[in-house]
Amino acid sequence: MNILLYALATIAAGALAVRVPLGDREDPVRRAFAVFTSVLCVTYFGFTLYLLPGLGAFKYLHAGAGAFLPLALLVFVDRFFWQPGAPRDPRVRTLTVATPLVAVAYTVVDAAFYRGVPRASIPEVVLAVYVFGAFLVPLHRLWELHESTDHRLERARIRYLAALAGLAIGFSGVEALARSLGGIPGAEVSFWAFPAVVQGALPPLGAIFASIFVYFLYQIITVYRLLDLAEIFSRLAAVSVASMLLVLIDALSAASLLGDYPIHGTFQVFLASCLFLLAYDPLRKQLETWAGRILNRRGQLLQETLRELDAAMVRALSIDGLAHEMLSRLVASGRVPIASIFLWDEERRTYRLVAERGTREEPPIMQVARQPFTDGFTGGQRAYVRAVMVRQKAARQGGRPEDAEARLRLLLAMNADVVVPFMSGEVVIGWLALRGEEELESFTAEEIARLVHTATRASVFLENLHGFEKLKEESRLAALGTMAAGLAHEIRNPLAGIKGAAQYLQAGREGPDAEMVRVIVDEVDRLNQVVSQFLDYARPMQLHLEEADVAALIGNVVGVINAQGLPPNVVLREEHALVRPPLPVDVVKLKQVLLNLCQNGLQAMKSGGTLTLHTRVGRLRDPKARYAPAVELVVEDTGVGIAVEDLDKLFVPFFTTRHDGTGLGLAISRRIVQAHGGELDVSSTVGRGTTFTVRIPLSPPSVEDARVRSLAAG
């Protein structure tokens, strides 16, 4: 059994020594871990062979490799906790010089003068004193790190790390002492009893704790953060209980081997083991739940909350309802003091805070631009973890430094420790931002993976709810169109009568009475225009697509404006960055959009200025459109500009900043552009001017897509 345990420890250390560097061959922390586990693997490999009769010479391999373990552990600790600009631990150089000298001296002296001494030779004692004394150096280094950090959770996890290392070193030292005082295997000792005699009176607890310690380091390397020991102990407890149950079942079954039919007993042991393995999967989940409630209460609480949330999502009937369900349950769990959800806003072309729960000292950030925050998600990252990003920043890892720095600043502004995305294919439609209850690292790797699973599930519901809300919007607009048609009929008939009567009264009149009648006629015409625009906005839009030359379309618009006459001191310019192939558009409606934007620009330059129409190549900004290639038609004026508080309201129906405006021109223009599958954006600076940008995708929308877009644009 001793040989088996040491062999398993050898295999585990060797496998991790090979596997971990494959994640990043340039990472110095991974390389240091590979060196440490390689030395540990050789140490246990030598001792495994030493336990076999006739292979006593392998004690030199075991002792020589073991002499380098303190140095390898110190190098790993120094690499993992190193900060840019900090000096390397000078004790590394000291051990680097002393360790090879001690190992070589032990091997030469012991082989030359003490070869016949079976146990506790002077060279062995000296080597043991050196090795276990040298182990105090990395333990002292961990204690220094523990005292230097201000984070409570970080201090606790460093204590866990030092405790595991201390247990592995301590038990190994006690076992070595027991072996030196134990009996000497003689010729009468059987092959099977020989390993137990060499091992000594104590079981190989040092190897067991060393394996747990290496596993702990492996988890640290994998997620680049210190783990909560409770998480590991709960896993180990579940495995240990399952193993004991299997041993008990096999032991009871093996009792039949003592009877007259050992073949039947062997088959019974085999059958019992198979039945246990079949039942192990549901048993494992229950064991992990019980172990988590005892040893990892915090993690188990979050796991149960997420399971309840997965079941509750199906009852959400709206996006707001889903957001409320998610955030309320997460905050109520006690693990998440602050939680928020950001979703893509097509109107503002940014990610907008749609819901938040929890209390914070500073006001929350309300909007986040697409780039560079979402680049990591589109590049394959499953989540942003603040602690990992801080470490990567210190190690100058994580892609472009300026983008990583910007993402980290946004995480701090959102007061989030973890951000998991809502994805639709490769498109980021939003994210869930969570603040933990601890100072730095509040969520384990397993918890983050579980949050990612919940966010993936929520992404499907968000897509379905978005489609449902679009369907409701279609129904609302259809009802609005029906109402508008009837309303227009009821209003236009009286308007026609009022206008006819006013024109009759106007004939032959002069003076103040004629002026009042003219006001009546003008206001009737303006009201009739409002009714016409309202009908245009409410009725479903039909596009008649045809291949159009963009430059020719701009030239046509410029010709119409010149024919109408420019205001004084206004200059009209036309520019084209590139000549593009014909673009599939509804020429009449797109011309209506450009004329409306130009008229707005001219009215903003009553004191003169420059109105510029130009084209360029660009891309759509909506992530749902996959950032498709597009042609940009830009209308830029040097007028008075638009106030910041009015920018978000420009495309709202019936909002206007002009006393004679209807507030429907820009709303209709955006509907036309969106029906083409495009975008209409505005930017403005008070006193300098305004720029409207129309983006039309190079690929034409289908007839059905155009109909849906026109309805949803309302």
N, C-alpha and C positions, 0 to 999 in steps of 0.2 A: 504493500500500500504506500509506503514511503517513497519508493521509486516512482510509482505512478503520480503522486502529488508533485514531486520535483520535476518529473517529465512534463506534466501539464503546465507547471509554472514556466519551464523552459520554452515550450511551444507558444504560450501566450505572449511572453516577452519578445520572442523572435518574430511572431506575426505582427505585433504592434511596431516593432523596429522597422519592418519592411513597409507596412501600410501607411503609417502617419506621414512620412516624407513625400509620398505620392501626391498628397493634397497641394503642396507648394514646395518645390525643391529649393527655392531661394529663401524660404523663411528660416531665419537662424534659430527660432524657438523649436521648430519641428526637427531641425538637424540636431540640436542639443538633446531633444527627447529621444531621437533615434540612437544617438551615441549611448545614452544612459540605458535604454532598454537592451541594446546590443551587448553591453558589458554585463548586464544582469542575466541575459540569456546565456552567455558563455559561462558565467559563474555557476548557474544552476545546472547547465549541461555537464560541467566538470564534476559537480557533486553527485549528479545522477549516476554517472559512470563509476565514480568512486564507491558508491554503495554496492556495486556488484563485486563478487569475489574475484580476486586475481587482477583487478584494475586499480590497485592502490596508487599507481603513479599519477592518476588523474587528479589527485589532491593538489598537485602543483598548478594545474590549469584552473581549478576552483579557487585556490588561494591567490594566485597571481592576478586573475581577473577581478576577484573580490576586492583586491587592494585599490583598484581604480574606481570602485563604486562611489566613495565619498567625493572624489574629484568630479565625476560625471554628474552627480546630483547637484553639486555646488554650481557647476557651469549651467545646468538647466535653470536653476532658481535665478541665477544672475541674468540669464538671457530673457526669461519670461517677465521679470519685474523691472527690467532695465528701461530707463527713460532717456529720451534724446538729450545729450549734453552731460549726462551723469557719467562719472568714471566707472570703469570696471572694478569689480571687487579684487583688491590686491592679493587676497588669499588664494585666488585661482592660480596665480603664478607660483605661489609658494608650494601648493600641492602638486602642481604640474612638474616641478623640479624634484620634489621629495618622493612622490609615489613610485616612479620607475626605479629609483635607487633602492627603495625598500623592497619592492617586489623582486628585483634581480638578486639582491643580497639574501633574501629569504630562500629563494630557489637554490642558489649556489651553496649556501652554508648548510641548509637542511639536507640536500642531496649528497653533499660530500661527507658530512660528519654525523648526521642523525638519521640516516636512511633506515636503520634497524629499529629506531625508537617508534613504537606504534602510535603513541598519543602524547600530546602536551610536551613536545620538544621545545627547547628554548627559542629557536627561530619561530615556531608557531605561536608561542606566547607573545613574543615581541611583535610579530605581524598582527595578531589579534588586537593587542593594545593600540597599535598604530591605526588600524582600520576603524575600530569603534571610537577611538579618540578623534579621528579625522571626521567621523560622521557628526560630531558636535559642531563643526564649522558650518555646514549648510543649515543645521537646526538653529544655530545662533543667527544666521543670516535671515531666516524666516522670522525669528523673534524681533530682529531689528526692523524688518518691514512691517510687522504687526504694530510696533510702537510708533512708526513714522506715519501711518495712514490715519486720516481723520474719519473715514467712512466706517460706520459701525458694522455694516454687513460685510464689508471687505475684511475687517479685522476678525470677524467670526470665522470666515472661510479660510483665512490664513491659519487660524488656530486649528481648524479641521485638518488642513494640509499637514501642519507640523505634527499633529497628534497621530495621524496615520503613519507618517514617516517614523515617528518615535516608536510606535508599536512594532512596526516591522523591524527596526533596528534593535529594539530592546529584546524582543523574543528571539531574534537570531543570535544576539549576544548570550542570552541565557542558555539557549540550546548548545552553543559552542562550549560554554563552560561545563554544561552537563556531560557533553561528549568527552571532554578532557578528564573528567572524574569518573567516567563509567568504565565498564569492563572491556576487556580486549577479546575480540572474536577469535576463538580457537579453531583447531582442525575439526573438532566434533560438531561445530555449528553447521546446520544445514543451509542449503542454498537459499531457501525461503526465509530463514531466520536471520541470515547474515545482514541484510539491510537494516533491520530493527536494532541489532546490536550496535552497528556502526552509528546509526542515528542517535542512539542514546535513549534515556528514559523519557524524554519529552517529545510530544508530537511536533511535526513541522509547522508550528503556528507562524514562525517567521516567514516562511514561504507563502503561506496563505495571506498574511497581512501585506507582504510585499506585492503580491498579485493584485490585491485590492487597491493598494497605493498606486500601482502602475495604471490600473483601470481608471482611477480618479484623475491621474495626469492625462490620460488619453482623452477623457471627456473634456478636460480643460483645453487641450490643444484643439479638439474638434470644433468647439464653439468659441474658442478664444476668450474664455472668461472663467472665473472661479465658480465652481458649482456649490450648491447647497448640499451639505453632507446628508441632510435628511432625505433628499431625493435618492441618493445612492443607497442609503441604508434601507429605505422602503423597498427598493428593487431587490437588494440582496436578501432581505427578510422573506419576501415572497418566494424567491428561488430556493432559499434554505428550507422553508416549510414544505414546499413541493418535493424537494429532495428527500426530506425525512419521511414524508408519506410514502414515497416510492421505496425507500429502504425498508420501512415497516412492512409494506405489502410483500416485498420480495422475501423478507426474513420469515414472515409467517408462511408464505408459500414454500420456502426452502425447507421447512420442517419436514415436509413429506419426502425429502430426499433421503432421510434417515430410515425409511421403511424398506420393504422388500422389492419395491419397484422404482428405482431411481430415475428411470426414463420417464415414467409418469410424473414424478416430481419436477423434473427439469422442464417438461412441457407445461406444467402448471405455473412455474415461475415465469416462463416465457409468455404464457397467456395472460397472467396477471399484469405483467409489465405492459403488454400491448393495450389492455383495457385501460390502464392508468393513462397511457399516452393519448388514447382517444378522448378521455375526459379531461385532459390537461388544459386545453384552451379555455373552456368556460371556467375551469377551476383557477387558472392563472389570473383571469380578470377579477374573480372574487377575492383571491389572495392579495392581489395588488390593491384592491379597494380597502380591505381590512388593514393591510400594512400601512397604506397611506393615511388612514384615519388615525393610526396610532403614532407613526413616526414622521409623517409628512402632512400634517393637518392642513397647512396653508395650501399646499399643492392640490390636495384632494378636494378642498373646498372649491377651488377654481375649476377643477375637472368636472365636478358635479354641476356647477353653474353652467358650464358650456354645454353639457349634455342636455340640461333643461332648456337652454336657449335653442339648441338645434331642434328640439321638439316643438318649441313655441313659435318658431318662425312661420310655420304653415298657417297660423291663425292671423298673420298680419295682412291687412287689406289695403294698406297704403305704405308708401316709402316712409312717411313720418311715423306711422305706427310701427314699422319694423325698426326704425332707428330708436324709438322710445323703448321698445321691448329689449333691444340689445343693451342699450346704455343703462337702463334701470336695473336690469338683472346683474350686470357686471359690477356696478357701484354697490348694489345691495349685498354682494358677496363679501364685502370687506377687504378684498384683495386689490381693488382698483379705486383709489380716491377720486380720480378724475378720468373721464372717458368722453371722447368726442368722435363724431363722424363727419367727414368731408366728402362731398359728391361733386361731380362735374356739372357746372352751370353753363348751359349752351348760350345763354344770353350774354353773360359776362366773360365767357371764354376763360374761366378760371375754375379752380376747385373751391367750393364755398362751404363754410361751416353750416351744417343743417341742423345739428343737435349736439347738446353737451350736457353732461351730468357731473356733479361734484362741485366743490368750492375751491376757488383759487384766489390768490392775492392780487394778481394782475389781470387786466382784461384779456380775453382770448384773441388770437389772431383770427380774422374773419375770412380771408381769402388767401390762396396759395397758387402761384403760377405753375404751369405744367412743367416747365424746365427750370432748373435741372432736377427738381425734387423727384419726379417720377422716372427719371432715366434709369435708376437702379432697379426699379421694378420691371421695366420693359427689358432690362438687360438680364433678368433671370433671378434677381434677389427675391426671396420669399418674404422677407420682413426686414425692417430697419430696427436694429437694437442699439440704443444710445451708448451703452457701455462698450459694445464691440466697436462702434464708430469712433469712440474716444481713443480706444487702444490703437485702432488702425491709423488714426490721425497722428498719434505719438510715434508710430512705427513708419509713418509716411507710406501707408498702404491704402488700397481702396480706390484705384482709378485716378482720375484727374483731381489733384489736391483742392483746387478751387471749387469744384462741384461737390466734393465730399464735405468741404467746410460749409458750403451753403446749405446742404441737406442737414448737417448737424445743427446749424443755427436755427433752421426751421423746426427741428425737433424740440429744441429748447424753447422756441417761441410758442409751440403748441403745448408745452409742458408735458411731453410724452417721453416715456422710456422705451416703448415698443410701438411701431406702426406696421400694421398688416394691410395689404391692399385688397380692394375688391376688383377682380379682373373679369373682363369679357374677352376671352381669347388672349390676345397680346395687348389689349387696350386696358388702361387703368381708368376705371369709372369712379374711383374714390378710395377711401381708406378708413380704417378704424385706428384711432390713436389712444393709447392707454398710458396712464401714469401709475406706477407701482407705489406701494406703501413704504418701501425702503428708500435709502438715499441714492443707491447707484444701480445695483443689479437686482431687480425685483422678480424677474421671471426666469425660470429654468429653460433649458433647451427643449425639454419635453412639453412644457407649458406653451412655449412659443409655437411649437409644431401643432399643438392642439388649437391654438388661436388661429393659425393659418388655415387649418381645416374648417373651422367655424366661419371664417371670412370667405373661404371658397364657396361654402354652402350658401352664405348670405348673398354672394354675387349672383347666383342663379335667381334667387327670390327678387333681388333688386331689378334684374333685367325683366322678369315677368311682371313686376309691379309697374315698371316704367311703361311697358307695352300696354298694360291695363289702363293706366292713366292717359296714355295717348288715345286709346279707344274711347274713354270717357270724353276727352277733349273733342274728338271727332263728332260724337253725339251732341255735345254742347254746341259746337259750331254749326252743325246741321240744323239744330233747332233755332239757333240765332239767324241763320240764313232764311229760314221759313218766316220767322217773325219779321226780319228786315224787309222781305219782299212785301208782306202785307202792310207793314208800317209805311214803306215808301209809297205804296198806292194810296193809303189814306192821307198821307201828307201832301203828295204832289197834286192831287186833284184840287184841294183848297188853295194850294199855292198858285196853281194856274189861274184860278178864279181871282185871287187877290191881285196877281200881276196884271191880268187883263183889265180889271177895274181900275187899277192905278194908272195904267197906260192910257185908258180912256179919259180919266180925269186930268192927265198930264197934257193932253192935246190942247193947245191954244192958251195955256196958262203961263204966266210969268211972275217973277218976284218970289217972295217967301213961300207961297203955296206950291209953286212949281218945284222949288227945292225940296220941300217935304215929301212930295210925291216921288221925286227922283230917289230919295233915300229909301222909300218903301220898295221901289223896283229893285234897287241894288241889294237890299237886304234879302228880298225874296230870291234873287239870283244866288246869293251866297248860301242861303239855306238849302236851295235846290242842289248846289254843289256838295254840301255836307251830306245830303241824302244819297247822292250818287256815289260819293267816296265810301260811305258806310255800306252801301250795297256791294261795292267792289271788295271791301274788306271781308264781308260776311259770306259771300257766295264762294263755293268751291272753285278753285282756280284751274283752268285748263291751259296747258302749255302747248304751243305749236312750234316744235323744235325744227330748226333748219341750220344748215352750215352757214356761218356768218364770219366775215373778216372783221376782226376786232378793230383794226386800224380804220377800216371803212365805217364801222359803227361809231367810233369816236368822232371821225370827221363829219358824219351826218349830224351828230349832236352839236358839234361846234358850229356847223352851218345854220342850224335852227336858232341857236342863241344869238349869232351875229345878225340873223334876219330880224329877230325881235328887237334888237338894239341893246347895246351895252350901256350901263350907267356911266356917268362921267368919271374919268380917271381910273377906269378899270381896264386891265389888260388880260386878254384870254390867250392862254398858251396850250399847245398840244405837243406831247412828247411820247415817243415809243421806244422802250428799251430794246425790244426784240420783235421781229416779225414772226408771228406764230401761225400755225396752220389754222384753217377754219374751225371755229368753235361752235358746238351744238347748243344753240340758245333760242329762246323766243325773242326775236328781234324787236317786236313792237313793245313787249313788256319790259325788256331790258333797257330799251331806249327811254321808256317812261321813267325807270329808276334813275338813270343818269341825268335826265332833264330835271327831275325833282331835286336831286342833290346839287346840281348846278344852280338852280333857282335859289335854293337855300344859301349857297355860297355867295351869290350876287347880292342877296338881301342883307348879308352880314358885312358887306363892304360898301356902305353908303358913302363913305369918305374916300373911296378909291382903294385900289389894291390889285392883286394878281390872282386870277383863277387858272389853275393848271389841271389839265386832264392828261394822265399818262398811264401807260401799261407796263407791266413787268411780270416776270415768272416767279411763282411762289408755291406755297403748299397750304392746304386747309389746316386750321389750327384745332379742329375738333378731333380728339382722340378716337371717337367712334367712327369717324370717316377715314381712319388709318393714315391721317396726314397726307391725303392724296395730292398729286401734282395739280396745280391750278394756275389760271391766269388772273392777275390782279388788275382791276380797273380802279384807278385812284383819282378822286376829285379833291383837290387841295385849294383852300383859300387862305388869304392873309387878312381875314376880317377880325371882328371883335372877340371871337372865341366863345366857348360855352363854359358856364360855371361847372365846377366839379360836381356839385350836388344835383345838377340837371342831367349829367351824362347818362346815368343809369335809367333815367325816365324817358329818354328821347324816343324809344321805340314802343312806349306804352301808348295804346290807342287813346286819342283825345287829349294827350298832353302836348302843350305847345307853349313856346316862349314869345309868340307873336300875337298881337291883339286881333289880327285878322286871319289867323291860322285855324285850321280845323283839327290839327293833331292826329291826322290819319295818314299823311303823306309818307312819313318815314316808316310807320307800321306796315303800310301796304308795300313799300319798297323792300323791306326785309322779307315779307312773305314771298314776294316774287323771287328774290335771290335764293331763299331757302327752298322754294319749289324746284329750283335748278340744282339743288344739292349743294349750294354754295353758302357763303357767309357774308354778312355786312357788318363791319366794325367801324367804330369812330374813335378818334383821339383828338384832343383839343387842348389848347393853352390860352387862357384869357389874355387878350391883347395881342396875340400873335397869329391866331388862326385855327382852322379846323381841317381835319383830314378824314374823309370817308373812304373806306377800302372795300371794294366788292371783289370777292373771290369766287370764281366760277371753275368747277373741276373740268379737267380736259375730257373726261369720259362723260357722256350724257346720261342723265337719270332715265330710268324706265318710266313708262306712262303711269304705272301704279305707284312707283316711288314718288313721282312728282305730285300725284294726287294726295298721298299720305303726308308728304312734306308740307304741301299747301294748307292742309287741314291742321296739322300740328303746329304750324307757324303762328296760328292765331293766338 
